[in-house]
Amino acid sequence: MLELQNVSFSVTDQDGKKKEIIKDLSLKIDDKKFVVITGPNGSGKSTLAKLIAGIEKVTSGKIIYNGQDITDMTIDERARLGISFAFQQPVRFKGIKVKDLLKLAAGEQYMKGACDYLGEVGLCARDYLNRDVDGSLSGGELKRIEIATIIARNTPFSIFDEPEAGIDLWSFKNLIKVFEKMHKEQENSIMIISHQERILNIADEIIVIAGGKMKARGKKDEILPELLEGTKCRFYQED
Amino acid sequence: MDEIQKTLLEEVAGLHEIPAGAYNIRANGALSSRNTTEHIDIVTKEDKPGIDIIIKPGTKKESVHIPVLISQTGLEDLVYNDFYIGEDCDVLIVAGCGIHNGGNRTSKHDGIHTFHIGKNAKVKYVEKHYGSGEGTGENIMNPQTIVYMEEGSYMEMETTQIKGIDSPDRVTKAKLADDARIVITEKIMTHGKQYAKTEFEVDMDGKNSSTNVISRSVAKDQSSQLFVSKINGNNKCAGHTECDAIIMDDAHISAVPEITANHLDAELIHEAAIGKIAGEQLIKLMTLGLTEKEAEEQIVNGFLK
């Protein structure tokens, strides 16, 4: 179980002004839940994901994972405890191959599933394992490889930061299948930051974040209809 | 050959045992062993230290290994190796120098290699430099490579210097006739207080000649590197040079590309980039469970692979 206790995060802008991105946010995510976090651009969704992964550190508040306070832990310590993070903009490397990345992700399990990890995201292992994870791959390919590294890790808690961003329609259809499969298997907790109706549609629960606060939380059937009404959505109204 | 020399041989030539094909192993300034084949002859020079390697025209799929091993502290060695590669050959040449310095005196190896590559011949030339040893003496190498390429010839040159070499001053020069092409790939990692200077100069004299000079380097600690790449387009030709470097700690790196067009149809490009390891690369690998240090090693090793 992951729990955020009164988490705040602020940055100081160029003029020296303090800006609060996440405001006193508390929430709990139970094991084996499929949760989608949504909300307008700039609402703090991605920041929230990065705070959980340790890429950003909270200004105040606590993050508890399986009863352990991980607030002051580094990114890699959290990763080794079982938290995975898929980047919105996958990172490019010079000289690191797809298979290197998958090996690092899967560890000793690698030999068992090299083909499966890529197959799951609609890529043929034979064509991709020896490719460099660099600019020679398209945005969509990089995105799918990024997701494959999370599948390869197979950790109890995975965060996907806008997995639909930057991929083509065909890839998106496959992506939905990947998430549907993960949801069906219900082995691990999945937290997806997304605006996509089709992703929202497979969530156990939807959390709406706006202005750095949690505006709503509930079952898909309660939240989704109102979200789909667009600009009238009461969750998106600022205080 | 003792254990230290065997280790050096493995590092510089990737060899566990005596290689197949032609070879000449020089250990501590003297000939250790040699083998010639029907098509490849190796002859000791009479006027100065060194050897002539003569490869008969039309020799294909054969290799020559000429490693130099130094395990005696304070040894200073200078050799001239001349390669005569006949027309239409397709051969692999592996050279390299390994120094193990267990003492406090400077060990030094200067190798001057001259290649005469015949018409339409194809050569892959691999050169590795490696230094080890617990002694305080420096391991110095100053390799020089001069290449004369005849019409339609092709050379691929790979040089690697990963560890333990102090102040190398490397010079590589090539002169290309019509349709000749040379591709040079250099990989360097310096650490401690090391200094490495590499200088490339390619004269594209022939019509439709071309070159690509690629350097990838990592400078750690207080080490410094200077990369100079001069490409002269003296005819209708195409030249490209690129330096890509990772700077770490308190290191210094300079890249000085110099391209000169002396002909209207010379097309020359240079690219140089120096920067630290991208923070997001470290973060990505850390989200896979690697510590910051492990992530850094992974990125550097991949970069120099």
Interface residues (C-beta under 8 A of the other chain):
Chain A: A53 I55 T74 I75 D76 A79 R80 S84 F85 F87 P90 V91 F93 K94 G95 I96 D100 L101 L104 A105 G107 T149 R153
Chain B: R216 D244 A278 E280 Q281 I283 K284 L285 M286 T287 L288 G289 L290 T291 E292 A295 Q298 I299 N301 G302 F303 L304 K305
